[in-house]
Amino acid sequence: MPRRRRKLIYLLGFMGSGKSTVGALLARELGWPFIDLDATIEAARGQTVREIFEREGEAPFRLMEHAVLTEASKSEPAVVALGGGTFVQQSNLEFIRSTGGATVWLDCSLKELLRRCEGINNRPLFRDPASFAQLLEQRLPFYQLAEHRVSTEKRPPEEVVRQILRLAIF
């Protein structure tokens, strides 16, 4: 029985792992649309994710995120870059699994993530290195539930894309 070719690829990982950069390159390579959940929410709301968090709180943001995820998943084929906390939400994790899409965790060390994110002030949950490390630690068990893990550590995005293309999802 031939394997069904996956037509949704969800990229997940912590802030700074490369989801947006790798996702755009991967989509271009596949000739598929690229959907960045955070960018989609920001465009629809005319506010940054940080502003939404500050003005409305995390719970309303997570509801918006789930709605955008559901809508984005109707665009098949597509490469979808999840927000750093999307896969941590049980309803999102269950929904993503129900789509049959492939999940790829873009993994990177804390040290490298901090280096990539230093000076960034538009991330709502990045206050200082200690809280950053704590948040990563909380999210790791969820990221480890992804079907595939690809390191972005000290690797150019093009090399990461080539590795994803070699995964057993195509």
Rosetta blueprint (number, residue, H / E / L):
1 M L
2 P L
3 R L
4 R L
5 R L
6 R L
7 K L
8 L E
9 I E
10 Y E
11 L E
12 L E
13 G L
14 F L
15 M L
16 G L
17 S L
18 G L
19 K H
20 S H
21 T H
22 V H
23 G H
24 A H
25 L H
26 L H
27 A H
28 R H
29 E H
30 L H
31 G L
32 W L
33 P L
34 F E
35 I E
36 D E
37 L H
38 D H
39 A H
40 T H
41 I H
42 E H
43 A H
44 A H
45 R H
46 G L
47 Q L
48 T L
49 V H
50 R H
51 E H
52 I H
53 F H
54 E H
55 R H
56 E H
57 G L
58 E H
59 A H
60 P H
61 F H
62 R H
63 L H
64 M H
65 E H
66 H H
67 A H
68 V H
69 L H
70 T H
71 E H
72 A H
73 S L
74 K L
75 S L
76 E L
77 P L
78 A E
79 V E
80 V E
81 A E
82 L L
83 G L
84 G L
85 G L
86 T H
87 F H
88 V H
89 Q L
90 Q H
91 S H
92 N H
93 L H
94 E H
95 F H
96 I H
97 R H
98 S H
99 T H
100 G L
101 G L
102 A E
103 T E
104 V E
105 W E
106 L E
107 D E
108 C L
109 S L
110 L H
111 K H
112 E H
113 L H
114 L H
115 R H
116 R H
117 C H
118 E L
119 G L
120 I L
121 N L
122 N L
123 R L
124 P L
125 L L
126 F L
127 R L
128 D L
129 P H
130 A H
131 S H
132 F H
133 A H
134 Q H
135 L H
136 L H
137 E H
138 Q H
139 R H
140 L H
141 P H
142 F H
143 Y H
144 Q L
145 L L
146 A L
147 E L
148 H E
149 R E
150 V E
151 S E
152 T L
153 E L
154 K L
155 R L
156 P L
157 P H
158 E H
159 E H
160 V H
161 V H
162 R H
163 Q H
164 I H
165 L H
166 R L
167 L L
168 A L
169 I L
170 F L
